[in-house]
């Protein structure tokens, strides 16, 4: 495996691991603001950072066409506005065990949509790696008690979580189309700009100036963290990863996010790290390795047929 590919995989791992911290930061932020407002503040802060970054890094920026504006509108609506409203609603109202599992199912839908609409090749390794990683995620969030999943039952918040999964899958697939013309920085900047505009009306309706003044320092630190690290740094790295290895393969790394969330909850929220977390993390890492290494099963097949 060449150095560039290792660098890409490293960036995807770091990006999705950083997303895990959004579970912690989101829990803190929704104590002071409503979900849509948290999302707006997060991306408004990110936009302030992204535009200067784009102007510095991208000297030969391409002119936006009407088709491009349409694509970026879809990106802003799906991956920025709808996904984050659903995500922060889940942070406030859904059990972590349920929301984590829903979010972890993202790669399955991304791989299917990538195969259908982008004609990306879905390999045996992609599917096997995804199953192994999803098994590990399930192990982690149920703490080894897999039957817990069947005891949760259906709740209205499940529709919100389903909306989050569909929104992010569409964002990843449409993002691949946009990346054929625009860089990772440009794509992220424009998507965040359109998403912020979609979120603005919600924030104005549900938040007063008094809410802004009364918000705690912890809330502002959490929002700043989500703006800088979870959004600007991680989104650019994730988009770069999609451009280099495709949406289907990049989506496998999303399974790193719940593992990261559990580890951070252990460190920062004092939650206990159990044996199930360790076993689950091993499954996730194995799944990511299998899903991204096309030669593992190919060599075995060649040996059998030889």
N, C-alpha and C positions, 0 to 999 in steps of 0.2 A: 504493500500500500504506500503510495507516494506521500511526500510531506504535505502537499497542498490538500490532499484528501483528509489527512489526519488533522490538519488545521481547521478544515471545514467542520469535521465531526466534533472537534473540541469546542468550536464556537457554538454549534447547535446544542451541545451538552450544557455549556455555560449559560446560554440564553434561556433554555427551558428550565434549568435549575433556578435561575433568578426569578422566573415566573412563579415558582413555588412560594417565594416570599410575598407575593401579592395576596395569598390567603391570609397571612399574618397581618400585613399592612391594611388590607381591606377590612378585616375584623375591627381594627382600631379606628379606621376612618369613618365607618358607618355609625359609630357611637355619637358623632357630632353632626353628620350630614346624611341626607337621604341618598340612596344608591346612584341615581342619575347625576346628582350634584358632585359626588365623589368622582364619578367617571369624567364629568366635564372638567373639574379642577385638575385631575390627573393629566388629561390630554391637552388642556389649555397650557399648562406648564411645559408639557413636552413640545408643543408647537413653538413656543417661545425659544426653545433650545434648538429645535430641528431646522428652522428656516435659516438662521445664521450658519449652522453646520453645513447645510446644503449649498449655500452661496459660496462658502469657502472651499468645500471639497469638489463641487461640480461646476467647473468653470464653463463648460460647454453644455449647458442645460438645454434639453429639447423643448420645443414649443408645444404646449398642450393643444391637442385637437379636440373637437366635440366628442369623438369616440373615446378619447383618453379621459376626458372629464366625466363621461358616463361610467367608465370603469372605476375611476377613483371615487365616484359617488357611491358605487356599489361596495367598494372596499370600506369606505367611511361608515356606511350604513350597517354593514354586516360585522366586520371585525372590530370596529371601534365603538359605534353607538349601541347596537343591539346586544352584541356579545357582552359588553361591560355592564350594561343595565341589568342583564340577566345574571351576570357573575356577582355583582354587588348585592342584588336582591337575594341571591342564594347565600351570600356571606352573612346576610342579616337573618334570614328565615329558615334556611335548610340545614339539616344535620350534615356535618362535615363528611360523614361516612357515605352519604348519598351524593352530595355534590361532587366529591372527589371521584367517585366511580363514573358519574356522567361525563365529567370533563376528560377523564382518562379514556373514554370511548371515542374521543375525537379522531385518533389515527385511523380507526376502522372506516369511518365515513370518508375521511380525506383520501384514503387509498382507493375506495370504491369510486368516488367522484373523479379522481385523477385518471383512473382507468377509463371511465365512461366519456369524460369531456376533453381531457388532455391527451388521451391515447397513450398515457404512460404505461410502460410494461410492469405488470404486477407479478413479481417473481415468487417462486416457492419460498425463498428466504424471507421476503417481505411478510408473507402471511404467517409463516412459522415464528419469525421473530416477534411479530405483533401479538400473536397468541401467548407466547412465553412472557412477554413484557406485561400484557394485560392481566395474566394470571398473577404475576408478582404484585401489580398494583392492587388487585382485588384482595390479595393476602394482607397487604399493608393496611388498607383502609378498614378491613373487617377484623383486624388484629388476629388473623388466623381462624376466625369463626365464620366460615363461608356461608353457613345457613342463615346468618344475620340478614343477608341480602333478601331472602324470601320472607322475612318477618317485617320488613319496613312498610310494605303496602304502597298503594298509589295515593299521592297527595297532589293538590293543585300546583305546588311549587315544582313538581316534576315536569310540567309543561314549560316552565321558565327555564329549567335546566336543559331540557331538550332543545329549546330555542337557542341556548348558549352553544350547544354542540353543533347544531346546523349552521349557525352564524359563523362560527370559527372555521368550519370545514369549507364553506363558500368563500370565505376570506382567503384561505390558503390556496384554493384552486384558482380563483380569479387573480390572486397575487402572482401566480406563475405566469399568467398571460401578460400582465403588466411588466414583469421583469424581462420580457423579451426586448423591450424598448428602453425602459428606465432602470437606473441603478437602484441598489437597495436603499440608499439614503433618500433619493428622490421619491421612490415608491412609498416609503414609510412617512415621509414629510407630507405628501399630498393626501395620503389616506387619513392621517391624523388630523389634518386641517379640515377635511370634509366631515370627518366624524365629530370633531369639536363643534362644528356649526349645527349638526343634527342634535347634539346634546344640550346646546345653549338654551333653547326654549324650555326644556324640562327643568334645568337648573334655575331659571328665572321664576318659574311657577312655584317650585317647591322650597325655595330657600330665600330667607330674608337677610338683610344686612346685619341684623342682630345675631343671626345664626353664625355668620362669618366672624363677628367680633367675639363671640362666646366660645368658639372652637378652641380646643386645647392645643398646646404645643405638640403633644404626641400625635394628634390628628394631622397637623401641618407637616411634621417630619415624615409620617407615613405616606402622605400624598406626594411630598417631594421625592421620596424614595421611588414611588411608583412612576412618577414622571421621568426621572433621570435614568434609573437603572432598569426598571421593569419595562419601560416603554422605549425610550431613546436608544439605549445601548443594546438591549435584548432584541427589540424588533428589527433593528438594522442587521444584527448578526443572524437572526432567523431568516430574514429575507435573502441575505447573502447565501445562506445554506440551501434555501429552496432553489435559488438560481444555479448553484453548483451541482446539486445531487437530485433535484426534483422534489415535488411536493409529497409524493408517496413515501420516499425514503426519509425525508426530513421530518415527516409527521411521527415516525417511530420514536423520535427523541422526546416527544411530548410526554411520554411515559416517565421521563425523568422528573417532571414537575411534581407529581404527588409524593415521590420519594423525598425530594427537596423540602416540600411542605412539612412532611412528618419530622424530618431532621431539625428543621428550624423551630417547629412547635416544641420539640424536646429541649432545644437550647434556650429559646426565648420565652416560652410559655410554661416551662417546667413540666411538660407532659412526659410520661415514661416511655422510654425506648424498649420495646419488647423483642422477644425472639422472632415473632412473626414479622416485625419490621425488617429485621436482618435477613430473613429468608426471602421476603418479598423483594427487597432491594437487590439481592443476588439474582433473582429471576428477571427483574427489570433490566439490569446491566447485561445479563446474558442475552435477553431478547433483543436489545439494541445492537449488540455485537453480531448476533446471527442475522438480524434483519438488514444490516448494512454491509455484511461481508458476503459477497456473491459467490466466493470460491469454496465455501465450506462444504455445501452439499453437492456442488458441481464436481468436486474432486472425488467424492464418494461414489457418485453416479458413474463417473468415468472408470473408476476401479472395478465396479460391478460389471459394467458392460465390456470391459477389456478382456 
